[in-house]
Amino acid sequence: MSGSASRIWEATPLRLAERMERLGTETAFDVLARVNALKAQGKDIISFGLGEPDFETPDHIKDACKTALDENYTHYGPSQGLPELRAAIAEYYARTRGVQVGAENVVVGPGAKPMLFSAAMALISPGDEVIYPSPGYPIYESVSDWIGAVSVPARLREEREWSYDVKELETLITPRTRAIILNSPQNPTGGMLLASDMEAIARIAIERDLWVITDEVYSQITFEHPFASIASVPGMLPRVVAIDGFSKTYAMTGWRIGYTVCRADLAAHLSRIETNLHSCTAMMTQRAAYAALTGNQEPNQKMAEAFRRRASLITRLLNEIKGVRCVQPRGAFYVFPNVTEVCANLGLPTANALCDRLLLEAGVALLPRTCFGRRMEEGEYVRLSYATSDENIVEGVRRIKTLIEG
C-alpha cells in the first residue's frame, strides 16, 4: 500500500469496541515472527518456540482429503459436523475415557480454540468467575476476559510436578464461580493431572455445582502415567465440556479441526453457535479427520514415542546446565525449566531478558513465563517445545549452556 493510500485510511480515527481492550493474544506467534525475520537475514536459529509437531500429516490422511475433493465434498454441511465423523469421535471418546457418549454429544469445529470460545459463550455470563491454570495456555485467560467474565488464575506448582494443591484450588471458589478450566497434559509445563487429582477436582465441582471445561488436546502424548480425564469420574459427565482435536495427535495443526464432547442439550446450543460463526467446518477437512480416527494409528504412535524419548533427552541436558532446574514432563511436548538462578548469575532482571540474549547472541528461541497468563509463582521460567529433532535439541541446549556458563 502506498503512503498516500495509507494516510487516506488513517485519516479517520479507528474506534474499537471496549471489549477489544480485554482481548489478549498468543505471543508464541510473535516470537515466531522474530525467528523468521532473523532467518530471512541469514541467521542460524534453533527454535524451541512454537508448539507444533515437527512431523508431517500422515499420507493416508492427506489422501482422504484429496479423495474428498474429487468426490466434491466442497459444499456446506451440517453445522454440528458430518454424522460419520461425529460417530467416529464418539466411539473414540467412549473407548479412551470409558464413558458412554454418542454422535449427538459431539460438535465439530474449525480447531479446538473455537470450541473453547463457543463453550465459554454458551455457559459463562459477564461477571461470572472462571478458574484457569497458571502458568497456562494464554487463550483461557484471554477468552474469559473478552466475554466479560472474571478470570481467576489457579497456581500449578513446580514442586508438585506442575500439578495443583487441590485444597489451594478450592479456596479460589466463590459464589460467583461458574467454571473451572483444566488442561492435562499441559501447555506450557508438560505437567499432567493424575486420576487422583481428577477425582479431587470432580468432588469440588459436584459439591459446588460447577462446569469443568477440559482441554485434552495432548491426551495421546503421555509418558510414565496414563492419561486421566475428569469426564471418567462417576457423576461428572453431565457437567463436563471436553475439548480435543487433531492438531497434536495427528500433526494436523494447519488443518484447523477440533471438537467438543458434552451433554446433548448443550451440544445443540454449541451447534447453533457454529451456525452463526462458521456455518460449518470444511467438508474435505472433516473427511481427513475421519480417516485419521479410523485409519492406521502407527504414524501417530511413533510420533508420541519420539516425544517420549525427546522429553528425557532435553530434561537431562537442561539439568546439566549450571543454575537450571527442570522437572521431567509427564506429557505433551514442553519443558518449563526454572531459570531464576541463571538470571541472577547473569545479572538479568527477568526470563524475558534471558530469552532476548539467547535469541540474539546464541541463536536459540525460547518463550518466557510472561507468555502464559498472569503469574502466581515467584521465580523465573522459560518454555521449550521439543517438537524438533534430536539433533536440534542437542545443539540448541549446547548453545544455551555455552551462553549461560561462558
JORA-V581602 format. One record per residue. N is the residue number from 1. RES is the residue in one letter. PHI is phi in degrees with one decimal (none if undefined). OMEGA is omega in whole degrees, -180 to 180 (NA if undefined). Layout:
BEGIN
n: {N;N}
res: {RES;RES}
phi: {PHI;PHI}
omega: {OMEGA;OMEGA}
END
This chain:
BEGIN
n: {1;2;3;4;5;6;7;8;9;10;11;12;13;14;15;16;17;18;19;20;21;22;23;24;25;26;27;28;29;30;31;32;33;34;35;36;37;38;39;40;41;42;43;44;45;46;47;48;49;50;51;52;53;54;55;56;57;58;59;60;61;62;63;64;65;66;67;68;69;70;71;72;73;74;75;76;77;78;79;80;81;82;83;84;85;86;87;88;89;90;91;92;93;94;95;96;97;98;99;100;101;102;103;104;105;106;107;108;109;110;111;112;113;114;115;116;117;118;119;120;121;122;123;124;125;126;127;128;129;130;131;132;133;134;135;136;137;138;139;140;141;142;143;144;145;146;147;148;149;150;151;152;153;154;155;156;157;158;159;160;161;162;163;164;165;166;167;168;169;170;171;172;173;174;175;176;177;178;179;180;181;182;183;184;185;186;187;188;189;190;191;192;193;194;195;196;197;198;199;200;201;202;203;204;205;206;207;208;209;210;211;212;213;214;215;216;217;218;219;220;221;222;223;224;225;226;227;228;229;230;231;232;233;234;235;236;237;238;239;240;241;242;243;244;245;246;247;248;249;250;251;252;253;254;255;256;257;258;259;260;261;262;263;264;265;266;267;268;269;270;271;272;273;274;275;276;277;278;279;280;281;282;283;284;285;286;287;288;289;290;291;292;293;294;295;296;297;298;299;300;301;302;303;304;305;306;307;308;309;310;311;312;313;314;315;316;317;318;319;320;321;322;323;324;325;326;327;328;329;330;331;332;333;334;335;336;337;338;339;340;341;342;343;344;345;346;347;348;349;350;351;352;353;354;355;356;357;358;359;360;361;362;363;364;365;366;367;368;369;370;371;372;373;374;375;376;377;378;379;380;381;382;383;384;385;386;387;388;389;390;391;392;393;394;395;396;397;398;399;400;401;402;403;404;405;406}
res: {M;S;G;S;A;S;R;I;W;E;A;T;P;L;R;L;A;E;R;M;E;R;L;G;T;E;T;A;F;D;V;L;A;R;V;N;A;L;K;A;Q;G;K;D;I;I;S;F;G;L;G;E;P;D;F;E;T;P;D;H;I;K;D;A;C;K;T;A;L;D;E;N;Y;T;H;Y;G;P;S;Q;G;L;P;E;L;R;A;A;I;A;E;Y;Y;A;R;T;R;G;V;Q;V;G;A;E;N;V;V;V;G;P;G;A;K;P;M;L;F;S;A;A;M;A;L;I;S;P;G;D;E;V;I;Y;P;S;P;G;Y;P;I;Y;E;S;V;S;D;W;I;G;A;V;S;V;P;A;R;L;R;E;E;R;E;W;S;Y;D;V;K;E;L;E;T;L;I;T;P;R;T;R;A;I;I;L;N;S;P;Q;N;P;T;G;G;M;L;L;A;S;D;M;E;A;I;A;R;I;A;I;E;R;D;L;W;V;I;T;D;E;V;Y;S;Q;I;T;F;E;H;P;F;A;S;I;A;S;V;P;G;M;L;P;R;V;V;A;I;D;G;F;S;K;T;Y;A;M;T;G;W;R;I;G;Y;T;V;C;R;A;D;L;A;A;H;L;S;R;I;E;T;N;L;H;S;C;T;A;M;M;T;Q;R;A;A;Y;A;A;L;T;G;N;Q;E;P;N;Q;K;M;A;E;A;F;R;R;R;A;S;L;I;T;R;L;L;N;E;I;K;G;V;R;C;V;Q;P;R;G;A;F;Y;V;F;P;N;V;T;E;V;C;A;N;L;G;L;P;T;A;N;A;L;C;D;R;L;L;L;E;A;G;V;A;L;L;P;R;T;C;F;G;R;R;M;E;E;G;E;Y;V;R;L;S;Y;A;T;S;D;E;N;I;V;E;G;V;R;R;I;K;T;L;I;E;G}
phi: {none;-70.2;-61.1;-66.8;-64.8;-61.9;-65.2;-63.8;-63.4;-86.5;-64.5;-99.7;-58.3;-82.9;-110.2;-95.9;-65.6;-57.5;-62.7;-65.4;-69.5;-97.0;-85.8;-88.2;-153.6;-112.6;-72.4;-57.3;-72.5;-66.0;-64.8;-58.6;-62.9;-65.7;-60.9;-64.7;-65.7;-67.9;-63.0;-64.4;-85.5;92.2;-76.7;-91.6;-118.5;-103.0;-106.1;-108.3;-87.7;-74.1;-86.0;-139.7;-53.6;-88.3;-97.2;-85.2;-57.0;-55.1;-59.3;-67.1;-74.7;-62.9;-62.7;-64.2;-66.9;-60.5;-63.7;-61.0;-64.2;-63.9;-90.2;65.8;-80.4;-126.3;-111.2;-61.5;-136.3;-62.2;-59.0;-76.6;119.6;-59.4;-55.9;-67.5;-70.8;-62.6;-65.4;-66.4;-63.3;-60.7;-64.6;-62.5;-65.6;-62.1;-70.0;-87.3;-110.7;70.4;-127.7;-95.8;-135.3;-129.9;-58.4;-67.5;-92.1;-113.8;-126.4;-98.3;-143.5;-79.8;112.5;-76.1;-57.5;-59.5;-67.8;-62.9;-62.3;-64.0;-62.2;-64.4;-65.2;-76.5;-111.5;-116.2;-99.1;-54.7;93.8;-65.9;-99.1;-125.0;-91.5;-140.7;-74.8;-138.9;-67.0;-157.9;-57.4;-65.3;-68.6;-60.3;-66.1;-62.5;-63.6;-59.5;-64.9;-65.4;-84.6;92.2;-80.8;-105.6;-82.0;-122.5;-73.3;-114.3;-75.5;-90.6;-107.6;-57.5;-68.6;-106.8;56.9;60.7;-120.0;-88.2;-86.3;-62.8;-62.6;-65.3;-58.5;-63.7;-67.4;-80.4;-78.5;-128.4;-60.0;-91.3;-67.5;-112.9;-151.8;-116.0;-98.7;-115.4;-142.9;-153.3;-57.4;-108.0;-109.5;-107.6;-87.7;77.3;-75.5;-153.0;-80.4;-87.9;-57.9;-64.7;-64.1;-63.0;-63.6;-67.3;-69.1;-60.9;-58.1;-63.4;-61.8;-68.6;-64.8;-98.5;56.7;-113.2;-81.1;-123.4;-100.5;-114.7;-90.6;-118.0;-68.1;-103.5;-61.6;-97.0;-119.6;-127.8;-116.7;-81.6;-114.0;-70.8;-63.3;-125.4;-110.1;-67.6;-65.3;-79.3;-74.3;-52.4;90.3;-91.9;-53.7;-67.6;-116.0;-107.8;-115.4;-96.6;-117.2;-146.7;-170.9;-110.1;-61.0;-86.6;-66.8;-114.8;53.4;-122.3;-58.7;-79.4;-77.8;55.1;-148.5;-145.8;-160.4;-119.5;-118.7;-159.6;-62.4;-63.9;-67.8;-70.7;-56.8;-62.7;-72.1;-64.4;-63.7;-64.9;-64.1;-59.1;-57.5;-73.8;-87.5;-124.0;66.9;-167.5;-86.2;-51.5;-63.6;-67.0;-67.5;-65.2;-65.4;-65.3;-64.5;-60.8;-64.0;-61.6;-73.5;-100.8;-96.6;-61.5;-96.1;-62.3;-60.4;-71.4;-67.1;-66.7;-62.7;-61.9;-64.9;-63.0;-65.0;-62.0;-65.0;-66.2;-58.0;-66.4;-62.8;-69.8;-64.9;-61.7;-65.9;-64.9;-70.7;-85.5;-87.7;-59.6;91.0;-99.9;-128.7;-129.7;-73.8;-65.1;-69.3;-98.4;-176.0;61.8;-141.4;-134.1;-124.5;-135.2;-71.1;-84.2;-119.2;-58.6;-65.8;-60.0;-60.0;-63.7;-63.8;-91.8;70.6;-101.4;-73.1;-146.5;-65.1;-61.3;-65.3;-63.0;-62.5;-63.3;-64.5;-63.1;-68.3;-81.8;-102.0;-109.1;69.3;-129.8;-103.6;-127.2;-114.1;-80.1;-53.8;-65.4;-77.6;-129.0;84.2;-63.1;-84.6;-113.1;-94.7;-83.9;92.6;-117.9;-137.5;-134.1;-111.0;-119.1;-92.3;-97.7;-83.6;-152.4;-71.6;-56.8;-62.5;-65.7;-61.7;-62.1;-69.1;-63.1;-68.5;-59.6;-63.5;-60.0;-62.4;-64.1;-66.4;-72.1;-93.3;79.5}
omega: {180;180;-179;178;179;-180;178;180;-173;-179;178;-178;177;-180;-178;173;-177;-176;-179;177;-178;-175;178;-179;175;-169;173;180;174;178;178;179;178;179;-179;178;179;177;179;176;179;-180;177;-176;169;-174;169;-170;-170;-180;-177;178;179;177;176;174;-179;-174;-176;177;177;179;179;177;179;179;179;177;179;180;175;168;-174;-177;175;174;-179;179;-178;-180;178;-178;-178;177;179;177;179;177;180;180;178;-178;179;-178;-175;-180;179;180;-180;175;178;-179;-180;-180;-172;171;-180;178;-178;-179;178;180;177;178;175;-180;-179;179;180;180;-177;-168;-169;180;175;-179;175;178;180;179;-178;-175;176;-1;-176;177;-169;-177;178;179;-176;-179;-180;-180;-174;-178;175;176;176;-179;-175;-179;176;-170;167;-171;178;-177;176;-177;179;172;-180;154;-170;176;176;177;-177;180;-179;-175;178;176;180;-178;-178;-173;170;174;176;173;-177;-10;-164;163;21;-165;-170;177;179;176;-179;-179;179;176;-179;179;180;179;177;178;180;-178;-180;-179;-176;178;-178;167;171;174;-173;180;-173;-174;178;-171;-178;178;-179;-172;-173;-177;177;176;177;177;178;176;-179;-179;-179;178;-175;-170;-178;-177;-180;168;-178;-179;180;-178;-174;-173;-172;-176;-174;-179;-177;-175;-177;-180;178;175;179;-178;175;170;-177;179;-171;-178;175;179;179;178;178;176;178;175;177;177;-178;-174;-169;-171;178;174;-175;-174;-178;176;178;177;176;179;177;178;179;-177;-171;-177;-177;-179;-176;-179;-179;175;176;178;179;178;177;178;178;179;-179;178;179;-178;-175;178;179;-178;179;-179;175;179;-180;175;180;175;-173;176;176;-179;178;-178;-176;177;-180;165;-173;-174;174;-178;-179;-179;178;-180;179;-178;-178;-179;-179;-175;-174;173;177;178;177;179;178;180;-180;-180;-172;-175;-177;-179;179;-179;174;174;177;180;-175;177;-167;172;-180;-174;178;-170;170;174;-176;-177;173;175;170;171;179;171;179;-172;175;-179;178;178;-178;-178;-180;179;175;179;178;-178;-179;180;-175;-174;177;NA}
END
